[in-house]
Amino acid sequence: MLPLTTAYPALQSLRALLSGFAQIFLQQHPGCGLLVLLAILVGAPDLLAGALLGGLTSTLVAQRRGYPPADIAIGLYGYNGILLGLLLSLKLPWTPLLPVLIVTSAGLSSLLLAPWMQRMRQQGWLPAFTFPFVLLGWLLLALTAQLQWPTDTPPAPPGMPELNAPQLLLAVLRGLGQVIFLDSPLAGLCLLLGLHLADGRAAFWALLGSSGGLALAITQGWPDEGALAGLFGYNASLAAIALAQVHRNPLAPAAGILLALILQPGFSAVGLPALTMPFILTCWLIRAGAQSWQRAVKDSTPTG
């Protein structure tokens, strides 16, 4: 009898696509990916087509280039394309140019990721995470600004609600949604359920990261509208999830939350959209610091 993935290639491709949606949150559970899809459908259905086009393109390019099937199957060549599709659909109106930009950038994300992953495994490079998305996202946003293409501007937020427990809870859920540019608490709840389905520990740290971002924003007097929209929680959530996967000691993800929150405002200061770069830098810095500490301990240990 043929294996399921051989007998049903369409099912295999669907599983890889759903895993790509889950990999945005560093998971590889197709059920989690399905709930991420549902979150987009609930929170911003107009972004769904771009996300699907980006994920399909980046996965197809990886297949055509002959990249490792195991990596493709768990969604590692899907998530950067999905994020680029979401970003471009958010920033640009649907014109014939938009799908061209999504397909081109999503394909490039796979071409950038493959050599990085090879060097990570062979030479010990730091993980790429969402760096292809960030790099291409910065270039595309700069290009649209230079060419003065029309961009979709979100409506102005309503008057600030009172800071009470229900509003704070909704803001924490929005912090999860902002990972994929969603400002809907219901979408954030879908994402939390997806994370819990894949890994309950990841769901816990994601909540803690978003809560930490909200708490720091309020105590530091950062803009209340940004805090309640979850804009200060999503990088901290991603950093906490990533570090909790590698370090069983809770100090590492807790430090990641704090460092991501410290780094994020710096991007606004230099005029760059943060996207997920604070999360990436946080993980790189903590991993590099841990490796340096291990080398120092090893060098100081007497031999013989």
C-alpha positions in Angstrom: 0.0 0.0 0.0 1.3 3.4 -0.9 2.1 5.9 1.9 -0.6 8.6 2.3 1.7 11.4 1.1 2.5 9.5 -2.1 -1.0 8.3 -2.8 -2.5 11.7 -2.2 -0.1 14.5 -3.3 -2.8 17.1 -3.1 -3.3 16.2 0.6 0.4 16.5 1.1 0.5 19.9 -0.4 -2.5 21.1 1.7 -0.8 19.8 4.8 2.4 21.7 3.9 0.5 24.9 3.3 -1.3 24.6 6.6 2.0 23.9 8.3 3.4 27.0 6.7 0.6 29.1 8.4 1.5 27.4 11.7 5.2 28.1 11.3 4.4 31.8 11.6 4.1 31.0 15.3 7.0 28.4 15.1 4.7 25.4 15.1 4.3 22.7 12.5 0.8 21.4 13.4 -1.7 21.6 10.5 -4.6 22.1 12.9 -2.8 25.2 14.2 -2.3 26.4 10.7 -6.1 25.9 10.0 -6.9 28.1 13.0 -4.4 30.7 11.7 -6.3 30.7 8.4 -9.6 31.0 10.4 -8.1 34.0 12.3 -7.4 35.8 9.0 -10.8 35.0 7.7 -12.4 36.4 10.9 -10.1 39.4 11.4 -9.3 40.6 7.8 -10.8 38.4 5.1 -9.5 40.8 2.4 -6.0 39.6 3.3 -6.7 35.9 2.9 -6.1 35.8 -0.9 -2.7 37.4 -0.6 -1.7 35.1 2.3 -2.7 32.0 0.3 -1.0 33.2 -2.9 2.2 34.0 -1.0 2.2 30.6 0.8 1.5 28.6 -2.3 4.2 30.5 -4.3 7.0 30.1 -1.8 6.1 26.4 -1.3 5.9 25.7 -5.0 9.3 27.4 -5.6 10.9 25.3 -2.9 9.4 22.1 -4.6 10.6 23.1 -8.0 14.1 23.9 -6.7 14.3 20.5 -5.1 14.8 21.7 -1.6 14.5 19.0 1.2 11.0 17.5 1.1 11.0 17.2 4.9 11.5 21.0 5.3 8.7 21.7 2.8 6.3 19.2 4.4 6.5 21.0 7.8 6.0 24.4 6.3 9.4 25.9 6.5 9.1 27.3 3.0 5.7 28.7 3.5 5.6 31.2 6.3 7.8 33.9 4.9 5.7 33.9 1.7 2.5 34.0 3.7 3.7 37.0 5.7 4.7 38.9 2.6 1.3 38.2 1.0 -0.4 39.6 4.2 1.9 42.7 4.3 1.4 43.6 0.6 -2.3 43.0 0.8 -2.5 45.2 3.8 -0.5 48.0 2.3 -1.6 48.0 -1.4 -5.0 47.9 -3.1 -5.9 45.0 -5.2 -4.6 45.9 -8.7 -3.0 43.6 -11.4 0.3 44.6 -9.9 -0.3 43.3 -6.4 -0.3 39.5 -7.3 2.8 40.1 -9.3 4.6 41.6 -6.3 3.3 38.8 -4.0 4.4 36.0 -6.3 7.9 37.6 -6.9 8.6 38.4 -3.3 7.3 35.1 -2.0 9.4 33.2 -4.5 12.5 35.2 -3.5 11.9 34.4 0.2 12.4 30.7 -0.5 15.5 31.4 -2.6 16.9 33.4 0.3 15.9 31.0 3.0 17.4 27.8 1.4 21.1 28.8 1.5 20.7 30.3 5.0 19.2 27.0 6.3 22.0 25.0 4.7 24.7 27.2 6.4 22.8 27.0 9.6 23.0 23.2 9.6 26.5 22.9 8.2 28.3 26.0 9.7 26.2 26.8 12.8 24.6 30.0 11.5 21.9 31.6 13.6 18.3 30.6 12.5 16.8 32.8 9.8 13.3 32.9 11.4 11.3 35.5 9.5 14.4 37.5 8.2 13.6 36.9 4.5 10.1 38.4 5.2 11.6 41.4 7.1 14.3 42.1 4.5 12.0 41.9 1.5 9.2 43.7 3.4 11.5 46.7 4.1 12.5 46.8 0.4 9.0 46.6 -0.8 7.7 49.2 1.6 10.6 51.5 0.6 9.8 50.9 -3.0 6.1 51.8 -2.6 7.1 55.0 -0.8 9.6 56.0 -3.5 7.2 55.3 -6.3 4.4 56.9 -4.4 2.0 54.1 -5.1 -1.4 54.4 -3.5 -1.5 52.5 -0.2 -4.5 51.4 1.8 -4.6 53.5 5.0 -6.5 52.0 7.9 -9.3 54.0 9.4 -8.5 56.2 12.3 -9.1 54.5 15.6 -12.1 55.5 17.7 -11.8 57.4 20.9 -9.7 55.7 23.6 -11.8 53.4 25.8 -11.3 53.3 29.5 -8.5 51.1 30.7 -10.4 48.3 32.5 -9.9 44.6 32.8 -12.0 43.6 29.7 -10.2 46.1 27.5 -6.8 44.9 28.8 -7.8 41.3 28.0 -8.9 42.2 24.5 -5.6 44.1 24.0 -3.6 41.0 25.0 -5.5 39.0 22.3 -4.9 41.7 19.8 -1.2 41.4 20.6 -1.3 37.9 19.3 -3.3 39.0 16.2 -0.7 41.7 15.3 1.8 39.0 14.5 -0.2 38.7 11.2 -1.4 42.3 11.1 -4.9 41.6 12.7 -6.5 44.0 15.1 -9.3 41.6 16.1 -9.6 40.1 19.6 -11.6 37.2 18.1 -8.8 36.5 15.6 -6.4 36.6 18.5 -8.5 34.0 20.3 -8.4 31.8 17.2 -4.6 32.1 17.2 -4.4 31.3 21.0 -6.5 28.1 20.4 -4.3 27.1 17.5 -1.2 27.5 19.7 -2.8 25.5 22.5 -3.7 22.8 20.0 -0.1 22.6 18.9 1.7 23.2 22.2 0.1 24.4 25.4 3.4 25.8 26.6 3.8 27.9 23.5 0.3 29.3 24.1 1.2 30.2 27.7 4.4 32.1 26.7 2.6 33.8 23.8 0.0 35.2 26.3 2.8 36.2 28.7 4.7 38.0 25.9 1.6 39.9 24.8 0.7 40.8 28.4 4.3 42.0 29.0 4.2 44.3 26.0 0.9 45.8 27.1 2.1 46.3 30.7 5.4 47.9 29.7 3.6 50.2 27.2 1.2 51.4 29.8 3.8 51.9 32.6 6.2 53.7 30.2 3.5 56.0 28.9 3.7 54.8 25.4 0.7 55.6 23.2 -2.4 54.1 24.6 -3.9 53.4 21.2 -0.9 51.4 20.2 -0.9 49.5 23.5 -4.5 48.6 23.3 -4.1 47.6 19.6 -1.5 45.1 20.7 1.3 46.7 18.7 3.8 46.3 21.6 3.1 42.6 22.3 3.6 40.6 19.1 7.4 40.6 19.0 7.6 39.7 22.7 5.1 36.8 22.1 7.2 35.4 19.2 10.4 35.7 21.1 8.9 34.0 24.1 7.6 31.1 22.0 10.9 30.6 20.2 13.1 30.7 23.3 10.7 28.5 25.3 11.2 25.8 22.6 14.9 25.8 23.1 15.4 26.6 26.8 13.4 24.7 29.5 14.6 27.3 32.0 11.9 30.1 32.1 14.5 32.8 32.5 15.4 32.6 28.8 11.9 33.3 27.4 11.3 35.9 30.2 14.5 37.7 29.2 13.4 37.4 25.6 10.1 39.2 26.3 12.0 42.1 28.0 14.6 42.4 25.3 12.1 42.4 22.5 10.2 45.1 24.2 13.3 47.2 24.7 14.4 46.8 21.0 11.1 47.5 19.3 10.9 51.3 19.9 14.4 51.7 18.4 13.1 50.9 14.9 10.6 53.8 15.0 13.5 56.0 16.1 15.4 55.2 12.9 12.3 55.4 10.7 12.1 51.6 9.9 8.9 49.6 10.5 9.7 47.0 13.2 7.8 44.1 11.6 9.3 41.0 13.3 12.9 42.2 13.5 12.9 42.8 17.3 11.9 39.2 17.8 14.7 38.0 15.4 17.3 40.2 17.1 16.2 39.1 20.5 16.6 35.4 19.7 20.0 36.0 17.9 21.4 38.0 20.9 20.3 35.5 23.5 21.5 32.5 21.5 24.9 34.2 20.8 25.1 35.1 24.5 24.4 31.5 25.6 27.0 30.2 23.2 29.6 32.6 24.4 28.8 31.7 28.0 29.2 28.0 27.2 32.5 28.6 25.5 33.8 30.6 28.5 32.7 27.9 30.9 34.3 25.3 28.8 37.6 27.2 28.5 37.7 27.9 32.2 37.2 24.2 33.2 40.5 22.5 34.0 41.3 19.5 32.0 42.9 16.3 33.2 
